[in-house]
Amino acid sequence: MQFRAVPVSGAEAHGMLTAYFAERAAGFPVEQGEYRPTFPVDAAFTPPDGVFLIVDDPSEPVDGDGADASGTTGIGCGGIRRIEPDPATGLVRYEIKHLWLTDAARGRGTGRALLVELERRAREFGAEELVLDTNASLAAAGGLYRSSGFTEIPPYNDNPNATTWYAKRLAG
């Protein structure tokens, strides 16, 4: 498994985000209304303010669709972006956004590996705390976050698609 930083507005990232948003819209709980995607902008995902990663699996067969110059195919994506410091503690916070895997990549530890890599990069940028939001309908994601040391917190944003917010304080 390899991680590759790409412009979040580039064709490859846009394609993955489009697939992610379509999947979320199709499975979004009806009682919560309509899923409202927002495509991210480059400035928020450009070092040192953030980064957007594509996960490649060199062992996956390449069929020409979605292959990068090295011949690998993207099997997932995710990013981090710096947000306002925690108002209560002043901690430098980075937010995890758009962590998504293709069906073929699920259940193989890819999500955990991507989460670890995003945390590593956030630390390099000076993060003292990671935060994220998710929807309770994404039970596997919630389990991944909790088992990775994230704890539930009160909402830190007004994301209409979120029902649960998490944070993880990073040791110095």
N, C-alpha and C positions, 0 to 999 in steps of 0.2 A: 504494500500500500504506500502511495506517495501523495504528498500534498503540494499543490501548486497554487501560488498566488496569481489571481487574474483580476483585471478591471471588472468591477461589478456591473458596469454598463456594457461590457463586451458581449459579443454574440453567444459565446459558450455559457457564460454566467446567466445571461438573459434567457437562454433556452432552458437551463436547469430551473431557474426561478419560475418560468412559465409553467413547467411541468409540476413543480411544487405547489404553486398557487391553484392550478387546476385540480390537483388531488385534494387539496384542503377544501376548495369550494364544493367538490362532489361529496365529501364526507362531513361537511360542517353541520353541526346539530341544528335542525330546523327551528327548534325553539329559541335559538339565539339569533335568528334572522339570517341575513345574507353575509357571506364571507367577503371582506373588503381588503383586497391586496394592495400593497404599496410597493412599487419597485424602488429599490434603494438607489442612492446617488453616489458617484465615485468619491466625492470629497470625504464622506463619512467612513469609507472603507479603504483609505489610502494611508500607509504608514506615515507618521506614528499614531494617527488618529484611528486606525483600524486596518483590517485586511479582509479580503474575501478569498476563500480557498475552494478549489476543486479537488476532490479525492479521485485519484487514479488507481486502477488495479492493473498493473502490467500483465497479469496472468489472464485477464479477460480477453476473449477473441475480439479482434478489431474488424468491423464490417464496413468501415468507411463513414458511418454516421457518428458524429460526436467525437471522432478521434482527433487528438492533438498532433502536433508535428513529430512527437516522439513515438506515435503509434499507440498510445494508451487511450483508454476511454474513461470519461468521467462517470463515476458511480455515486457521487454525492457532492454536497456543497455545504458551506456555512461560513459565517463571518463574525467578526467582532467590530464594535465601534465604540469610541469613547463617548460617554454621555456626561451630563452634569454630575458633579460630586454629590455624594449622599448628603442631604441637607442637615442631618442630625450629627454625622460623624466627620464630614469633610473628606471621606475616603475617595480616592481616585477610582472611578467606576468605568468598566467596559461592559457593554451589553452583547450577549450572544444573539445572533439573528440568523434566521433562515437555514437552520440545520436540517438538512433533508438528504435522504438516501433513495436510490432507485430500489425497486422491489428486490432485484437480484443481490443487492448489497446488504439487505436487512438480515439480522440474526447471525451475523458473522463477526461481530465486534467492531464493525466499521464506525458506527455512531460513537462508541466510546473512544475509539482512537482519534476521531475527528475532534471530539470534545476536549480530549487531553491536549491535542495540538493547538486548538484555539486558546486554551488556558495558558499554555506555554508562551504563545506569542503575546497574549495580553500581559503576562508578567514582564516580558521583554520591553513592552511599551510603558511599563510603570503602573499597571493596574494593581490596586489594593483590594478590589472587590469585583466579582463578576455577578451580573444580574441577567435574568432572562424572563420572558413571559411565554406562556403556553396555554393550551386549551385542555380542559379535563378530558375531552374525548380522545386525546392522544396519550393513552395510558402507558404505552411503552416508553414514550419520551419522558413522561413524569417519573417513571421508574428509573430510567437512566440518570436523570438529574439527581434524584434523591440518593441513589447508590453511588453517585460521584461527589457527594458532600454538599449538595445544594439543599437549602432549607427554605420552606415556604415563608414568604414575607407579605406585608400589605402591598397593594398596587403602587408601583413607582411611576406608572404611565397610564394613559387612557386608551390603550389599544382595544378597539371594539371587538377584536377576535379572541382576546385573552380572557381566561377565567382564573388562572393561577400564575403567581409571580414567585420567583426563586432568587436566592442570593447565595454566594459563597465567598467568604472572606479569605483572602490569600495571605499566607504567612510571608513575612518580609524576607 
